[in-house]
Amino acid sequence: MNVSFGNPEGAAPVPGTEAQAVTGTVYKEEQQPTTAVTVRQPGALAPGGLVLGDRLPDFDEIILPRVNLVQGIGQLKDSFPQGALVFGQQTVLFTSPIIDKQTGNVKVAGLPPVNLTVLGFRPTRFVEKIAGGARGSICNSEAEVWVQGGTLDYKEWKLKEKDGMKRFEYLADAVVVIRRPEHLVDDDTVFTFLVDGQKYALGMWSMKGTIYTAAAKRVFFTARSLGCLQKGGYPSWNYSVTTRLESFGTNSSWIPVCIPNSKNTPAFMEFAAHILNPSVSSNSTEA
């Protein structure tokens, strides 16, 4: 292998090496081809760009907006009227009318009932009751409640409260479908599912305390066992939902009032089937 260096200025080239001489560089015969290197400027995108996939997440990877009933405690009362049904902590679904107690006249008109369908309930859990309405520890079984030093029995809790016993309540989480109320703009941001010419939103309604008794036990559980939901299941009927203030001894609380409205259509049942099990479609017309 011949190696040539650049000649000093003014010096004659070495015979036979003129073609190989490269000033200031070692040159090798039979040099291997080199790969061109592109220098990317700061802030520029890579040549291939950004590669993204249109992946649809599973239900356990998303957080459904929740239905809340505004009480006289908690943070929601600072932003919304008591007795209101609020969706996702920002969309008012229903407000109760304000009545003049002396005359019985309506001072401020309320909003029409909310149209709501329960698709089903998660397994019942148990939640610690905390002063101020905040959510405490959640247990999946009564055995866990005992391990946490709690009880579901109000009378037992009253007897042992001073000893540190915790009070737990039933917690029922319902997946619900809410029809867009007429007073809300149809802008495809909240109510995004179109069924039978109506727009719907999918959400979660966590029922505990007086709401659990008034809605889950008194209405939906009973209707599923003995009433209009026996044949078609929870999605078969939609309900009109309002609220009212109810007294419990010296205390009072806003509770939901849920009344069967109408059977859902075959198209809605098909929609519900896809939500509950995307791989199965329902062709049943039973409602």
C-alpha positions as CSV (number, residue, x, y, z in Angstrom):
1,M,0.0,0.0,0.0
2,N,1.4,3.4,-1.0
3,V,0.9,6.4,1.4
4,S,1.5,9.9,0.2
5,F,1.6,13.2,2.1
6,G,1.2,16.6,0.7
7,N,4.5,18.0,-0.5
8,P,6.0,21.1,1.1
9,E,5.2,24.3,-0.7
10,G,7.3,24.6,-3.9
11,A,8.6,21.0,-3.7
12,A,8.3,18.8,-6.8
13,P,5.8,16.0,-6.5
14,V,7.1,12.5,-6.1
15,P,6.9,10.8,-9.5
16,G,4.0,8.5,-9.9
17,T,2.1,9.8,-6.9
18,E,0.5,12.9,-8.3
19,A,-3.0,11.4,-8.4
20,Q,-2.8,10.1,-4.9
21,A,-1.5,13.1,-3.1
22,V,-4.0,14.9,-0.9
23,T,-2.8,18.0,1.0
24,G,-2.7,17.4,4.7
25,T,-4.5,14.1,4.6
26,V,-3.4,10.5,4.8
27,Y,-4.6,8.7,1.7
28,K,-5.0,5.0,1.3
29,E,-5.3,3.1,-2.0
30,E,-8.5,1.2,-2.5
31,Q,-10.3,3.5,0.1
32,Q,-13.8,2.1,1.2
33,P,-16.9,4.2,0.2
34,T,-18.1,6.5,3.0
35,T,-21.7,7.2,4.0
36,A,-22.8,10.9,3.7
37,V,-23.8,12.4,7.1
38,T,-26.6,15.0,7.2
39,V,-26.1,17.6,9.9
40,R,-29.6,18.5,11.4
41,Q,-30.1,22.0,12.5
42,P,-31.2,22.6,16.1
43,G,-35.0,22.4,16.5
44,A,-35.5,20.6,13.2
45,L,-37.6,17.5,13.0
46,A,-36.1,14.2,12.2
47,P,-36.3,13.3,8.5
48,G,-38.9,10.6,9.1
49,G,-41.2,13.0,11.1
50,L,-43.3,11.9,14.1
51,V,-44.9,8.5,13.9
52,L,-48.2,8.1,15.8
53,G,-50.7,5.4,16.0
54,D,-54.5,5.8,16.2
55,R,-54.8,3.5,19.3
56,L,-58.1,3.3,21.0
57,P,-57.7,2.9,24.8
58,D,-59.6,0.3,26.9
59,F,-62.2,1.4,29.5
60,D,-59.7,0.8,32.3
61,E,-57.4,3.5,30.7
62,I,-59.9,6.3,30.7
63,I,-61.7,8.4,33.3
64,L,-65.4,8.8,32.7
65,P,-67.0,12.2,33.7
66,R,-69.2,11.8,36.8
67,V,-72.7,12.9,37.7
68,N,-72.8,14.9,41.0
69,L,-75.7,16.1,43.0
70,V,-74.8,19.4,44.7
71,Q,-75.3,19.4,48.4
72,G,-74.9,22.1,51.1
73,I,-71.4,20.8,51.8
74,G,-68.4,20.3,49.6
75,Q,-66.7,22.4,47.0
76,L,-69.4,22.2,44.3
77,K,-71.8,24.3,46.3
78,D,-69.4,27.3,45.7
79,S,-69.9,27.1,41.9
80,F,-73.4,25.6,41.4
81,P,-76.8,25.9,43.1
82,Q,-77.7,23.3,45.7
83,G,-79.9,20.5,44.3
84,A,-78.3,20.8,40.8
85,L,-77.2,17.8,38.8
86,V,-73.7,18.5,37.4
87,F,-71.8,16.5,34.8
88,G,-68.0,16.4,34.8
89,Q,-68.0,19.2,37.4
90,Q,-68.8,21.8,34.7
91,T,-72.0,21.0,32.8
92,V,-75.3,21.7,34.5
93,L,-77.9,19.1,33.6
94,F,-80.7,20.1,36.0
95,T,-81.5,22.7,38.6
96,S,-84.4,22.6,41.0
97,P,-86.9,25.5,41.0
98,I,-86.7,28.0,43.8
99,I,-90.1,28.3,45.6
100,D,-91.3,31.2,47.7
101,K,-92.1,29.4,51.0
102,Q,-94.7,32.1,52.0
103,T,-96.6,32.3,48.8
104,G,-95.8,28.9,47.1
105,N,-95.0,30.8,43.9
106,V,-92.0,29.9,41.8
107,K,-89.3,32.5,42.2
108,V,-86.8,30.9,39.8
109,A,-87.8,28.3,37.3
110,G,-85.9,25.0,37.3
111,L,-84.7,23.0,34.3
112,P,-86.6,20.1,32.8
113,P,-85.8,16.5,34.1
114,V,-82.7,14.8,32.9
115,N,-83.1,11.8,30.6
116,L,-80.8,9.1,31.9
117,T,-80.3,5.4,31.3
118,V,-78.3,3.1,33.6
119,L,-76.2,0.6,31.6
120,G,-75.2,-1.4,34.7
121,F,-73.5,-1.3,38.1
122,R,-70.0,-2.3,39.2
123,P,-69.8,-4.7,42.1
124,T,-71.0,-2.9,45.3
125,R,-68.1,-1.5,47.4
126,F,-68.0,0.2,50.8
127,V,-66.7,3.8,51.4
128,E,-65.7,5.5,54.6
129,K,-68.0,8.4,55.6
130,I,-66.0,11.5,56.2
131,A,-67.2,14.8,57.7
132,G,-67.6,17.4,55.0
133,G,-68.6,15.0,52.2
134,A,-65.1,13.9,51.2
135,R,-64.6,10.3,50.1
136,G,-62.6,8.2,52.6
137,S,-61.1,4.7,52.3
138,I,-62.9,2.3,49.9
139,C,-63.2,-1.4,50.7
140,N,-64.2,-4.2,48.3
141,S,-65.9,-6.4,51.0
142,E,-67.4,-6.2,54.4
143,A,-64.4,-8.2,55.7
144,E,-62.1,-5.4,54.6
145,V,-64.4,-2.9,56.5
146,W,-63.8,-4.8,59.7
147,V,-60.0,-4.9,59.0
148,Q,-60.1,-1.1,58.6
149,G,-61.8,-0.8,62.0
150,G,-65.1,0.1,60.6
151,T,-68.8,-0.9,60.5
152,L,-71.8,-0.6,58.3
153,D,-74.1,-0.4,61.3
154,Y,-75.0,3.1,62.3
155,K,-76.1,2.2,65.8
156,E,-72.8,0.3,66.4
157,W,-70.8,3.2,65.1
158,K,-72.6,5.6,67.5
159,L,-71.8,3.4,70.4
160,K,-68.1,3.0,69.5
161,E,-67.4,6.2,67.7
162,K,-65.4,7.6,70.7
163,D,-63.2,4.5,70.6
164,G,-62.2,5.3,67.0
165,M,-64.6,3.1,65.1
166,K,-65.1,4.2,61.5
167,R,-68.4,4.4,59.7
168,F,-68.7,2.9,56.2
169,E,-71.5,3.2,53.7
170,Y,-72.5,1.2,50.6
171,L,-71.1,2.6,47.3
172,A,-72.7,1.7,44.0
173,D,-71.0,2.9,40.8
174,A,-73.4,3.0,37.8
175,V,-72.3,3.5,34.2
176,V,-75.0,5.8,32.7
177,V,-75.9,7.3,29.4
178,I,-77.3,10.9,29.5
179,R,-79.3,12.5,26.7
180,R,-78.3,16.0,25.8
181,P,-80.7,18.5,27.5
182,E,-82.3,21.1,25.2
183,H,-80.7,24.0,27.1
184,L,-77.2,22.8,26.2
185,V,-75.5,23.6,22.9
186,D,-74.9,20.6,20.6
187,D,-71.2,21.2,19.9
188,D,-69.9,17.6,20.0
189,T,-67.7,18.3,23.1
190,V,-69.8,16.6,25.8
191,F,-72.6,14.7,24.0
192,T,-70.8,12.9,21.3
193,F,-72.9,9.7,20.6
194,L,-75.7,10.0,18.1
195,V,-78.5,7.5,18.5
196,D,-82.0,7.8,16.9
197,G,-81.4,11.5,16.2
198,Q,-80.5,12.3,19.9
199,K,-77.0,13.1,21.3
200,Y,-75.8,11.2,24.4
201,A,-72.9,11.3,26.8
202,L,-71.4,8.3,28.7
203,G,-70.6,8.8,32.4
204,M,-70.4,7.4,35.9
205,W,-72.7,8.0,38.8
206,S,-71.3,7.0,42.2
207,M,-74.2,6.6,44.7
208,K,-73.6,6.5,48.4
209,G,-75.5,7.6,51.6
210,T,-79.0,9.0,50.9
211,I,-78.4,8.9,47.1
212,Y,-77.6,5.2,47.3
213,T,-80.9,4.6,49.2
214,A,-83.0,6.9,47.0
215,A,-81.7,5.9,43.6
216,A,-79.8,2.6,43.7
217,K,-81.9,0.6,46.2
218,R,-85.3,2.3,45.9
219,V,-85.4,2.6,42.1
220,F,-82.8,0.7,40.0
221,F,-82.1,-2.4,42.1
222,T,-85.8,-2.8,42.8
223,A,-86.9,-2.3,39.2
224,R,-84.3,-4.8,38.0
225,S,-85.6,-7.4,40.4
226,L,-89.3,-6.6,40.5
227,G,-90.2,-3.8,38.1
228,C,-89.8,-2.6,34.5
229,L,-86.2,-3.6,34.2
230,Q,-86.8,-7.3,34.7
231,K,-87.1,-8.4,31.1
232,G,-84.6,-6.2,29.2
233,G,-82.1,-5.4,32.0
234,Y,-80.9,-1.9,33.0
235,P,-80.5,-0.4,29.5
236,S,-84.0,-1.3,28.5
237,W,-85.7,1.8,30.1
238,N,-84.7,5.5,30.4
239,Y,-85.6,7.5,33.4
240,S,-86.5,11.1,34.1
241,V,-84.3,12.4,36.9
242,T,-84.8,15.4,39.1
243,T,-83.9,16.3,42.7
244,R,-85.7,17.3,45.9
245,L,-84.7,18.4,49.4
246,E,-85.6,15.7,52.0
247,S,-85.4,16.0,55.8
248,F,-83.9,13.3,58.0
249,G,-84.7,14.3,61.6
250,T,-82.8,17.5,62.2
251,N,-80.8,17.1,59.0
252,S,-81.7,17.5,55.4
253,S,-80.1,16.3,52.1
254,W,-80.8,16.6,48.4
255,I,-81.8,13.3,46.9
256,P,-82.5,12.2,43.3
257,V,-86.0,11.4,42.1
258,C,-85.9,8.8,39.3
259,I,-89.1,8.0,37.4
260,P,-89.4,5.5,34.5
261,N,-89.9,7.5,31.4
262,S,-90.0,5.2,28.3
263,K,-88.6,2.0,26.8
264,N,-85.4,2.5,24.9
265,T,-85.5,1.8,21.2
266,P,-83.8,-1.2,19.4
267,A,-81.2,1.2,18.1
268,F,-80.4,2.4,21.6
269,M,-80.2,-1.2,22.8
270,E,-77.7,-1.9,20.0
271,F,-75.7,1.1,21.1
272,A,-75.7,-0.1,24.7
273,A,-74.6,-3.6,23.6
274,H,-71.6,-2.1,21.8
275,I,-70.6,0.0,24.9
276,L,-70.9,-3.0,27.3
277,N,-69.3,-5.5,25.0
278,P,-67.8,-4.1,21.7
279,S,-67.4,-7.6,20.3
280,V,-71.1,-8.4,20.6
281,S,-74.0,-6.6,18.9
282,S,-77.5,-7.1,20.1
283,N,-80.2,-7.8,17.5
284,S,-82.9,-8.2,20.1
285,T,-85.9,-5.9,19.9
286,E,-86.9,-6.8,23.5
287,A,-87.0,-3.6,25.6
